Amino acid sequence: MPNTRLPPRISRLTNLSKNLRWSWYPPARELFGFLDRELWNSTHHNPMQILREINPIRLDKASTDLQFLDLYDRVAEEMDYYKSTNADWFTSWMKSPFRDPVAFFLFEFGIHGIGDNFIC
């Protein structure tokens, strides 16, 4: 479970870390790397592990860092847009040529090697 001591201003980091969109969306990867580059590298780019292990002082500093907050707000807003509009590549590319599609396979589970993201 990610760190529950997140400052209110950056409380959405938990939700952002749980959505695998970060693994293919460079600004989201940059966001987690910004928090602690060394920890980002030592956790093999695992945002949930970063939120579990990061020093709370770093989180407090990030919650007042204007450069971080600008990136955080952009990533959060783009995630909201992505989720609210079904703005995924499949929808925009296919325009649903099938009346009743049978299946849509999500290959995102093979994108990144951080297996513990799906353990409750």
Buried (B, 14 or more C-beta within 10 A) or exposed (E): EBBEEBBEBBEBBBEBBBBBBBBEBEEBBEBBBBBBEEBBEEBEBBBBBBBBBBEEEBBBEBBEBEEBBEBBEEBBEBBEEBEEEEEEEEEEEEEEEEEEEEEEEEEEEEEBEBEEBEEE
